[in-house]
Amino acid sequence: MTSLRKTILALTAGTGALVLTSLTASAGIVCSENVCWHTPDQYSYPLDARIVIHDDSWPADPHVVFREHEGRGYWKGDEWVTW
């Protein structure tokens, strides 16, 4: 009986770790008008930035342009705005 409990505990711990890993590893696609970029983090963007957030599996329209940039911020036209 003790072996069964250990097995169940190990499976539960492994499942919990897998769930936490998948939650922290999720990326997103963030768009400002037709300019989008990938982000590994979720931010609360200013309302006036008019940002739309999609999950990483979102199929981008052909008119979307991807511009990657590191750090916290967003594209406003051709300018990267940080805060």
Distance bins in CASP14 RR format, pairs under 12 A and 6 or more apart:
PFRMAT RR
TARGET T0000
AUTHOR 0000-0000-0000
RMODE 2
METHOD distances of the structure
MODEL  1
1 7 0 0 0 0 0 1 0 0 0 0 0
1 8 0 0 0 0 0 1 0 0 0 0 0
2 8 0 0 0 0 0 1 0 0 0 0 0
2 9 0 0 0 0 0 1 0 0 0 0 0
3 9 0 0 0 0 0 1 0 0 0 0 0
3 10 0 0 0 0 0 1 0 0 0 0 0
4 10 0 0 0 0 0 1 0 0 0 0 0
4 11 0 0 0 0 0 1 0 0 0 0 0
5 11 0 0 0 0 0 1 0 0 0 0 0
5 12 0 0 0 0 0 1 0 0 0 0 0
6 12 0 0 0 0 0 1 0 0 0 0 0
6 13 0 0 0 0 0 1 0 0 0 0 0
7 13 0 0 0 0 0 1 0 0 0 0 0
7 14 0 0 0 0 0 1 0 0 0 0 0
8 14 0 0 0 0 0 1 0 0 0 0 0
8 15 0 0 0 0 0 1 0 0 0 0 0
9 15 0 0 0 0 0 1 0 0 0 0 0
9 16 0 0 0 0 0 1 0 0 0 0 0
10 16 0 0 0 0 0 1 0 0 0 0 0
10 17 0 0 0 0 0 1 0 0 0 0 0
11 17 0 0 0 0 0 1 0 0 0 0 0
11 18 0 0 0 0 0 1 0 0 0 0 0
12 18 0 0 0 0 0 1 0 0 0 0 0
12 19 0 0 0 0 0 1 0 0 0 0 0
13 19 0 0 0 0 0 1 0 0 0 0 0
13 20 0 0 0 0 0 1 0 0 0 0 0
14 20 0 0 0 0 1 0 0 0 0 0 0
14 21 0 0 0 0 1 0 0 0 0 0 0
15 21 0 0 0 0 0 1 0 0 0 0 0
15 22 0 0 0 0 0 1 0 0 0 0 0
16 22 0 0 0 0 1 0 0 0 0 0 0
16 23 0 0 0 0 0 1 0 0 0 0 0
17 23 0 0 0 0 0 1 0 0 0 0 0
17 24 0 0 0 0 0 1 0 0 0 0 0
18 24 0 0 0 0 0 1 0 0 0 0 0
18 25 0 0 0 0 0 1 0 0 0 0 0
19 25 0 0 0 0 0 1 0 0 0 0 0
19 26 0 0 0 0 0 1 0 0 0 0 0
20 26 0 0 0 0 0 1 0 0 0 0 0
22 56 0 0 0 0 0 1 0 0 0 0 0
23 42 0 0 0 0 0 1 0 0 0 0 0
24 40 0 0 0 0 1 0 0 0 0 0 0
24 41 0 0 0 0 1 0 0 0 0 0 0
24 42 0 0 0 0 0 1 0 0 0 0 0
25 40 0 0 0 0 1 0 0 0 0 0 0
25 41 0 0 0 0 0 1 0 0 0 0 0
25 56 0 0 0 0 1 0 0 0 0 0 0
26 38 0 0 0 0 0 1 0 0 0 0 0
26 39 0 0 0 0 0 1 0 0 0 0 0
26 40 0 0 0 0 1 0 0 0 0 0 0
26 41 0 0 0 0 1 0 0 0 0 0 0
26 42 0 0 0 0 1 0 0 0 0 0 0
26 53 0 0 0 0 0 1 0 0 0 0 0
26 54 0 0 0 0 0 1 0 0 0 0 0
26 55 1 0 0 1 0 0 0 0 0 0 0
26 56 1 0 0 1 0 0 0 0 0 0 0
26 57 0 0 0 0 0 1 0 0 0 0 0
27 37 0 0 0 0 0 1 0 0 0 0 0
27 38 1 0 1 0 0 0 0 0 0 0 0
27 39 1 0 0 1 0 0 0 0 0 0 0
27 40 1 0 1 0 0 0 0 0 0 0 0
27 41 0 0 0 0 1 0 0 0 0 0 0
27 42 0 0 0 0 1 0 0 0 0 0 0
27 53 0 0 0 0 0 1 0 0 0 0 0
27 54 0 0 0 0 0 1 0 0 0 0 0
27 55 0 0 0 0 1 0 0 0 0 0 0
27 56 1 0 1 0 0 0 0 0 0 0 0
27 57 0 0 0 0 1 0 0 0 0 0 0
27 58 0 0 0 0 0 1 0 0 0 0 0
27 68 0 0 0 0 0 1 0 0 0 0 0
28 36 0 0 0 0 1 0 0 0 0 0 0
28 37 0 0 0 0 1 0 0 0 0 0 0
28 38 1 0 0 1 0 0 0 0 0 0 0
28 39 1 0 1 0 0 0 0 0 0 0 0
28 40 1 0 0 1 0 0 0 0 0 0 0
28 41 0 0 0 0 1 0 0 0 0 0 0
28 42 1 0 0 1 0 0 0 0 0 0 0
28 43 0 0 0 0 0 1 0 0 0 0 0
28 51 0 0 0 0 0 1 0 0 0 0 0
28 52 0 0 0 0 0 1 0 0 0 0 0
28 53 1 0 0 1 0 0 0 0 0 0 0
28 54 1 0 0 1 0 0 0 0 0 0 0
28 55 1 0 1 0 0 0 0 0 0 0 0
28 56 1 0 1 0 0 0 0 0 0 0 0
28 57 0 0 0 0 1 0 0 0 0 0 0
28 58 1 0 0 1 0 0 0 0 0 0 0
28 60 0 0 0 0 0 1 0 0 0 0 0
29 35 0 0 0 0 0 1 0 0 0 0 0
29 36 1 0 1 0 0 0 0 0 0 0 0
29 37 1 0 0 1 0 0 0 0 0 0 0
29 38 1 0 1 0 0 0 0 0 0 0 0
29 39 1 0 0 1 0 0 0 0 0 0 0
29 40 0 0 0 0 0 1 0 0 0 0 0
29 42 0 0 0 0 0 1 0 0 0 0 0
29 51 0 0 0 0 0 1 0 0 0 0 0
29 52 0 0 0 0 1 0 0 0 0 0 0
29 53 1 0 0 1 0 0 0 0 0 0 0
29 54 1 0 1 0 0 0 0 0 0 0 0
29 55 1 0 0 1 0 0 0 0 0 0 0
29 56 1 0 0 1 0 0 0 0 0 0 0
29 57 0 0 0 0 1 0 0 0 0 0 0
29 58 1 0 1 0 0 0 0 0 0 0 0
29 59 0 0 0 0 1 0 0 0 0 0 0
29 60 1 0 0 1 0 0 0 0 0 0 0
29 61 0 0 0 0 0 1 0 0 0 0 0
29 64 0 0 0 0 1 0 0 0 0 0 0
29 66 0 0 0 0 1 0 0 0 0 0 0
29 67 0 0 0 0 0 1 0 0 0 0 0
29 68 0 0 0 0 0 1 0 0 0 0 0
30 36 1 0 0 1 0 0 0 0 0 0 0
30 37 1 0 1 0 0 0 0 0 0 0 0
30 38 1 0 0 1 0 0 0 0 0 0 0
30 39 1 0 1 0 0 0 0 0 0 0 0
30 40 0 0 0 0 0 1 0 0 0 0 0
30 41 0 0 0 0 0 1 0 0 0 0 0
30 42 0 0 0 0 1 0 0 0 0 0 0
30 43 0 0 0 0 1 0 0 0 0 0 0
30 44 0 0 0 0 0 1 0 0 0 0 0
30 45 1 0 0 1 0 0 0 0 0 0 0
30 49 0 0 0 0 1 0 0 0 0 0 0
30 50 0 0 0 0 0 1 0 0 0 0 0
30 51 1 0 1 0 0 0 0 0 0 0 0
30 52 1 0 0 1 0 0 0 0 0 0 0
30 53 1 0 1 0 0 0 0 0 0 0 0
30 54 1 0 0 1 0 0 0 0 0 0 0
30 55 0 0 0 0 0 1 0 0 0 0 0
30 56 0 0 0 0 0 1 0 0 0 0 0
30 58 0 0 0 0 0 1 0 0 0 0 0
30 60 0 0 0 0 0 1 0 0 0 0 0
30 64 0 0 0 0 0 1 0 0 0 0 0
30 66 0 0 0 0 0 1 0 0 0 0 0
30 67 0 0 0 0 0 1 0 0 0 0 0
30 68 0 0 0 0 0 1 0 0 0 0 0
30 69 0 0 0 0 0 1 0 0 0 0 0
30 71 0 0 0 0 0 1 0 0 0 0 0
30 72 0 0 0 0 0 1 0 0 0 0 0
30 73 0 0 0 0 1 0 0 0 0 0 0
30 74 1 0 0 1 0 0 0 0 0 0 0
30 75 0 0 0 0 1 0 0 0 0 0 0
31 37 0 0 0 0 1 0 0 0 0 0 0
31 38 0 0 0 0 0 1 0 0 0 0 0
31 39 0 0 0 0 0 1 0 0 0 0 0
31 45 0 0 0 0 0 1 0 0 0 0 0
31 49 0 0 0 0 0 1 0 0 0 0 0
31 50 0 0 0 0 1 0 0 0 0 0 0
31 51 1 0 0 1 0 0 0 0 0 0 0
31 52 1 0 1 0 0 0 0 0 0 0 0
31 53 1 0 0 1 0 0 0 0 0 0 0
31 54 1 0 0 1 0 0 0 0 0 0 0
31 58 0 0 0 0 1 0 0 0 0 0 0
31 60 0 0 0 0 1 0 0 0 0 0 0
31 61 0 0 0 0 1 0 0 0 0 0 0
31 63 0 0 0 0 0 1 0 0 0 0 0
31 64 1 0 0 1 0 0 0 0 0 0 0
31 65 0 0 0 0 1 0 0 0 0 0 0
31 66 0 0 0 0 1 0 0 0 0 0 0
31 67 0 0 0 0 0 1 0 0 0 0 0
31 74 0 0 0 0 1 0 0 0 0 0 0
31 75 0 0 0 0 1 0 0 0 0 0 0
32 45 0 0 0 0 1 0 0 0 0 0 0
32 46 0 0 0 0 0 1 0 0 0 0 0
32 48 0 0 0 0 0 1 0 0 0 0 0
32 49 1 0 0 1 0 0 0 0 0 0 0
32 50 1 0 0 1 0 0 0 0 0 0 0
32 51 1 0 1 0 0 0 0 0 0 0 0
32 52 1 0 0 1 0 0 0 0 0 0 0
32 53 0 0 0 0 0 1 0 0 0 0 0
32 64 0 0 0 0 0 1 0 0 0 0 0
32 65 0 0 0 0 0 1 0 0 0 0 0
32 66 0 0 0 0 0 1 0 0 0 0 0
32 67 0 0 0 0 1 0 0 0 0 0 0
32 69 0 0 0 0 0 1 0 0 0 0 0
32 73 0 0 0 0 1 0 0 0 0 0 0
32 74 1 0 1 0 0 0 0 0 0 0 0
32 75 1 0 1 0 0 0 0 0 0 0 0
32 76 1 0 0 1 0 0 0 0 0 0 0
32 77 1 0 0 1 0 0 0 0 0 0 0
32 78 0 0 0 0 0 1 0 0 0 0 0
32 79 0 0 0 0 0 1 0 0 0 0 0
32 80 0 0 0 0 0 1 0 0 0 0 0
32 81 0 0 0 0 1 0 0 0 0 0 0
33 49 0 0 0 0 0 1 0 0 0 0 0
33 50 1 0 0 1 0 0 0 0 0 0 0
33 51 0 0 0 0 1 0 0 0 0 0 0
33 52 0 0 0 0 1 0 0 0 0 0 0
33 61 0 0 0 0 0 1 0 0 0 0 0
33 63 0 0 0 0 0 1 0 0 0 0 0
33 64 0 0 0 0 1 0 0 0 0 0 0
33 65 0 0 0 0 1 0 0 0 0 0 0
33 67 0 0 0 0 0 1 0 0 0 0 0
33 74 0 0 0 0 0 1 0 0 0 0 0
33 75 0 0 0 0 1 0 0 0 0 0 0
33 76 0 0 0 0 1 0 0 0 0 0 0
33 77 1 0 0 1 0 0 0 0 0 0 0
33 78 0 0 0 0 0 1 0 0 0 0 0
34 50 0 0 0 0 0 1 0 0 0 0 0
34 52 0 0 0 0 0 1 0 0 0 0 0
34 60 0 0 0 0 1 0 0 0 0 0 0
34 61 0 0 0 0 1 0 0 0 0 0 0
34 62 0 0 0 0 0 1 0 0 0 0 0
34 63 1 0 1 0 0 0 0 0 0 0 0
34 64 1 0 1 0 0 0 0 0 0 0 0
34 65 1 0 0 1 0 0 0 0 0 0 0
34 66 0 0 0 0 0 1 0 0 0 0 0
34 67 0 0 0 0 0 1 0 0 0 0 0
34 75 0 0 0 0 1 0 0 0 0 0 0
34 77 0 0 0 0 1 0 0 0 0 0 0
35 49 0 0 0 0 0 1 0 0 0 0 0
35 50 0 0 0 0 0 1 0 0 0 0 0
35 51 0 0 0 0 0 1 0 0 0 0 0
35 52 0 0 0 0 0 1 0 0 0 0 0
35 60 0 0 0 0 0 1 0 0 0 0 0
35 63 0 0 0 0 0 1 0 0 0 0 0
35 64 1 0 0 1 0 0 0 0 0 0 0
35 65 1 0 1 0 0 0 0 0 0 0 0
35 66 1 0 0 1 0 0 0 0 0 0 0
35 67 1 0 1 0 0 0 0 0 0 0 0
35 68 0 0 0 0 0 1 0 0 0 0 0
35 69 0 0 0 0 0 1 0 0 0 0 0
35 74 0 0 0 0 1 0 0 0 0 0 0
35 75 1 0 1 0 0 0 0 0 0 0 0
35 76 0 0 0 0 1 0 0 0 0 0 0
35 77 1 0 0 1 0 0 0 0 0 0 0
35 78 0 0 0 0 1 0 0 0 0 0 0
35 79 0 0 0 0 0 1 0 0 0 0 0
35 80 0 0 0 0 0 1 0 0 0 0 0
35 81 0 0 0 0 0 1 0 0 0 0 0
36 51 0 0 0 0 0 1 0 0 0 0 0
36 52 0 0 0 0 1 0 0 0 0 0 0
36 53 0 0 0 0 0 1 0 0 0 0 0
36 54 1 0 0 1 0 0 0 0 0 0 0
36 56 0 0 0 0 0 1 0 0 0 0 0
36 58 0 0 0 0 1 0 0 0 0 0 0
36 59 0 0 0 0 0 1 0 0 0 0 0
36 60 1 0 0 1 0 0 0 0 0 0 0
36 61 0 0 0 0 1 0 0 0 0 0 0
36 63 0 0 0 0 0 1 0 0 0 0 0
36 64 1 0 1 0 0 0 0 0 0 0 0
36 65 1 0 0 1 0 0 0 0 0 0 0
36 66 1 0 1 0 0 0 0 0 0 0 0
36 67 1 0 0 1 0 0 0 0 0 0 0
36 68 0 0 0 0 1 0 0 0 0 0 0
36 69 0 0 0 0 0 1 0 0 0 0 0
36 74 0 0 0 0 0 1 0 0 0 0 0
36 75 0 0 0 0 1 0 0 0 0 0 0
37 43 0 0 0 0 0 1 0 0 0 0 0
37 51 0 0 0 0 0 1 0 0 0 0 0
37 52 0 0 0 0 0 1 0 0 0 0 0
37 53 0 0 0 0 0 1 0 0 0 0 0
37 54 0 0 0 0 0 1 0 0 0 0 0
37 56 0 0 0 0 0 1 0 0 0 0 0
37 60 0 0 0 0 0 1 0 0 0 0 0
37 64 0 0 0 0 0 1 0 0 0 0 0
37 65 0 0 0 0 1 0 0 0 0 0 0
37 66 1 0 0 1 0 0 0 0 0 0 0
37 67 1 0 1 0 0 0 0 0 0 0 0
37 68 1 0 1 0 0 0 0 0 0 0 0
37 69 1 0 1 0 0 0 0 0 0 0 0
37 70 0 0 0 0 1 0 0 0 0 0 0
37 71 0 0 0 0 0 1 0 0 0 0 0
37 72 0 0 0 0 0 1 0 0 0 0 0
37 73 0 0 0 0 1 0 0 0 0 0 0
37 74 0 0 0 0 1 0 0 0 0 0 0
37 75 1 0 0 1 0 0 0 0 0 0 0
37 80 0 0 0 0 1 0 0 0 0 0 0
38 53 0 0 0 0 0 1 0 0 0 0 0
38 54 0 0 0 0 0 1 0 0 0 0 0
38 55 0 0 0 0 0 1 0 0 0 0 0
38 56 1 0 0 1 0 0 0 0 0 0 0
38 57 0 0 0 0 0 1 0 0 0 0 0
38 58 0 0 0 0 0 1 0 0 0 0 0
38 60 0 0 0 0 0 1 0 0 0 0 0
38 66 1 0 0 1 0 0 0 0 0 0 0
38 67 0 0 0 0 0 1 0 0 0 0 0
38 68 1 0 0 1 0 0 0 0 0 0 0
38 69 0 0 0 0 1 0 0 0 0 0 0
38 70 0 0 0 0 0 1 0 0 0 0 0
38 71 0 0 0 0 0 1 0 0 0 0 0
39 45 0 0 0 0 0 1 0 0 0 0 0
39 51 0 0 0 0 0 1 0 0 0 0 0
39 53 0 0 0 0 1 0 0 0 0 0 0
39 54 0 0 0 0 0 1 0 0 0 0 0
39 55 0 0 0 0 0 1 0 0 0 0 0
39 56 0 0 0 0 1 0 0 0 0 0 0
39 66 0 0 0 0 0 1 0 0 0 0 0
39 68 0 0 0 0 1 0 0 0 0 0 0
39 69 0 0 0 0 1 0 0 0 0 0 0
39 70 0 0 0 0 1 0 0 0 0 0 0
39 71 0 0 0 0 1 0 0 0 0 0 0
39 72 0 0 0 0 1 0 0 0 0 0 0
39 73 0 0 0 0 1 0 0 0 0 0 0
39 74 0 0 0 0 1 0 0 0 0 0 0
39 75 0 0 0 0 0 1 0 0 0 0 0
40 56 0 0 0 0 1 0 0 0 0 0 0
40 68 0 0 0 0 0 1 0 0 0 0 0
40 70 0 0 0 0 1 0 0 0 0 0 0
40 71 0 0 0 0 1 0 0 0 0 0 0
40 72 0 0 0 0 0 1 0 0 0 0 0
41 53 0 0 0 0 0 1 0 0 0 0 0
41 70 0 0 0 0 0 1 0 0 0 0 0
41 71 0 0 0 0 1 0 0 0 0 0 0
41 72 1 0 0 1 0 0 0 0 0 0 0
41 73 0 0 0 0 0 1 0 0 0 0 0
42 51 0 0 0 0 0 1 0 0 0 0 0
42 53 1 0 0 1 0 0 0 0 0 0 0
42 54 0 0 0 0 0 1 0 0 0 0 0
42 55 0 0 0 0 0 1 0 0 0 0 0
42 56 0 0 0 0 0 1 0 0 0 0 0
42 72 0 0 0 0 0 1 0 0 0 0 0
43 49 0 0 0 0 1 0 0 0 0 0 0
43 51 0 0 0 0 1 0 0 0 0 0 0
43 53 0 0 0 0 1 0 0 0 0 0 0
43 71 0 0 0 0 1 0 0 0 0 0 0
43 72 1 0 1 0 0 0 0 0 0 0 0
43 73 1 0 0 1 0 0 0 0 0 0 0
43 74 0 0 0 0 1 0 0 0 0 0 0
43 82 0 0 0 0 0 1 0 0 0 0 0
43 83 0 0 0 0 1 0 0 0 0 0 0
44 51 0 0 0 0 1 0 0 0 0 0 0
44 53 0 0 0 0 0 1 0 0 0 0 0
44 72 0 0 0 0 0 1 0 0 0 0 0
44 73 0 0 0 0 0 1 0 0 0 0 0
44 74 0 0 0 0 0 1 0 0 0 0 0
44 83 0 0 0 0 0 1 0 0 0 0 0
45 51 1 0 1 0 0 0 0 0 0 0 0
45 52 0 0 0 0 1 0 0 0 0 0 0
45 53 1 0 0 1 0 0 0 0 0 0 0
45 72 0 0 0 0 1 0 0 0 0 0 0
45 73 1 0 0 1 0 0 0 0 0 0 0
45 74 1 0 1 0 0 0 0 0 0 0 0
45 75 0 0 0 0 0 1 0 0 0 0 0
45 76 0 0 0 0 0 1 0 0 0 0 0
45 81 0 0 0 0 1 0 0 0 0 0 0
45 82 0 0 0 0 0 1 0 0 0 0 0
45 83 0 0 0 0 1 0 0 0 0 0 0
46 72 0 0 0 0 0 1 0 0 0 0 0
46 73 0 0 0 0 1 0 0 0 0 0 0
46 74 0 0 0 0 1 0 0 0 0 0 0
46 76 0 0 0 0 0 1 0 0 0 0 0
46 81 0 0 0 0 1 0 0 0 0 0 0
46 82 0 0 0 0 0 1 0 0 0 0 0
46 83 1 0 0 1 0 0 0 0 0 0 0
47 74 0 0 0 0 0 1 0 0 0 0 0
48 74 0 0 0 0 0 1 0 0 0 0 0
48 76 0 0 0 0 1 0 0 0 0 0 0
48 81 0 0 0 0 0 1 0 0 0 0 0
48 83 0 0 0 0 0 1 0 0 0 0 0
49 72 0 0 0 0 0 1 0 0 0 0 0
49 73 0 0 0 0 1 0 0 0 0 0 0
49 74 1 0 1 0 0 0 0 0 0 0 0
49 75 0 0 0 0 1 0 0 0 0 0 0
49 76 1 0 0 1 0 0 0 0 0 0 0
49 77 0 0 0 0 0 1 0 0 0 0 0
49 79 0 0 0 0 0 1 0 0 0 0 0
49 80 0 0 0 0 0 1 0 0 0 0 0
49 81 1 0 0 1 0 0 0 0 0 0 0
49 82 0 0 0 0 0 1 0 0 0 0 0
49 83 0 0 0 0 1 0 0 0 0 0 0
50 74 0 0 0 0 1 0 0 0 0 0 0
50 75 0 0 0 0 0 1 0 0 0 0 0
50 76 0 0 0 0 1 0 0 0 0 0 0
50 77 0 0 0 0 0 1 0 0 0 0 0
50 81 0 0 0 0 0 1 0 0 0 0 0
51 73 0 0 0 0 1 0 0 0 0 0 0
51 74 1 0 1 0 0 0 0 0 0 0 0
51 75 0 0 0 0 1 0 0 0 0 0 0
51 76 0 0 0 0 0 1 0 0 0 0 0
51 81 0 0 0 0 0 1 0 0 0 0 0
51 83 0 0 0 0 0 1 0 0 0 0 0
52 58 0 0 0 0 1 0 0 0 0 0 0
52 60 0 0 0 0 0 1 0 0 0 0 0
52 61 0 0 0 0 0 1 0 0 0 0 0
52 64 0 0 0 0 0 1 0 0 0 0 0
52 74 0 0 0 0 0 1 0 0 0 0 0
53 74 0 0 0 0 0 1 0 0 0 0 0
54 60 0 0 0 0 1 0 0 0 0 0 0
54 61 0 0 0 0 0 1 0 0 0 0 0
54 64 0 0 0 0 0 1 0 0 0 0 0
58 64 0 0 0 0 1 0 0 0 0 0 0
58 66 0 0 0 0 0 1 0 0 0 0 0
60 66 1 0 0 1 0 0 0 0 0 0 0
64 75 0 0 0 0 0 1 0 0 0 0 0
65 75 0 0 0 0 1 0 0 0 0 0 0
65 77 0 0 0 0 0 1 0 0 0 0 0
65 78 0 0 0 0 0 1 0 0 0 0 0
66 75 0 0 0 0 0 1 0 0 0 0 0
67 73 0 0 0 0 0 1 0 0 0 0 0
67 74 0 0 0 0 0 1 0 0 0 0 0
67 75 1 0 1 0 0 0 0 0 0 0 0
67 76 0 0 0 0 0 1 0 0 0 0 0
67 77 0 0 0 0 1 0 0 0 0 0 0
67 78 0 0 0 0 1 0 0 0 0 0 0
67 79 0 0 0 0 0 1 0 0 0 0 0
67 80 0 0 0 0 1 0 0 0 0 0 0
68 75 0 0 0 0 0 1 0 0 0 0 0
68 80 0 0 0 0 0 1 0 0 0 0 0
69 75 1 0 0 1 0 0 0 0 0 0 0
69 76 0 0 0 0 0 1 0 0 0 0 0
69 78 0 0 0 0 0 1 0 0 0 0 0
69 79 0 0 0 0 0 1 0 0 0 0 0
69 80 1 0 1 0 0 0 0 0 0 0 0
69 81 0 0 0 0 0 1 0 0 0 0 0
69 82 0 0 0 0 1 0 0 0 0 0 0
70 80 0 0 0 0 1 0 0 0 0 0 0
70 82 0 0 0 0 0 1 0 0 0 0 0
71 80 0 0 0 0 1 0 0 0 0 0 0
71 81 0 0 0 0 0 1 0 0 0 0 0
71 82 1 0 0 1 0 0 0 0 0 0 0
71 83 0 0 0 0 0 1 0 0 0 0 0
72 80 0 0 0 0 0 1 0 0 0 0 0
72 81 0 0 0 0 1 0 0 0 0 0 0
72 82 1 0 0 1 0 0 0 0 0 0 0
72 83 1 0 0 1 0 0 0 0 0 0 0
73 79 0 0 0 0 0 1 0 0 0 0 0
73 80 1 0 0 1 0 0 0 0 0 0 0
73 81 1 0 1 0 0 0 0 0 0 0 0
73 82 1 0 1 0 0 0 0 0 0 0 0
73 83 1 0 0 1 0 0 0 0 0 0 0
74 80 1 0 0 1 0 0 0 0 0 0 0
74 81 1 0 1 0 0 0 0 0 0 0 0
74 82 0 0 0 0 1 0 0 0 0 0 0
74 83 0 0 0 0 1 0 0 0 0 0 0
75 81 1 0 0 1 0 0 0 0 0 0 0
75 82 0 0 0 0 0 1 0 0 0 0 0
76 82 0 0 0 0 0 1 0 0 0 0 0
76 83 0 0 0 0 0 1 0 0 0 0 0
END
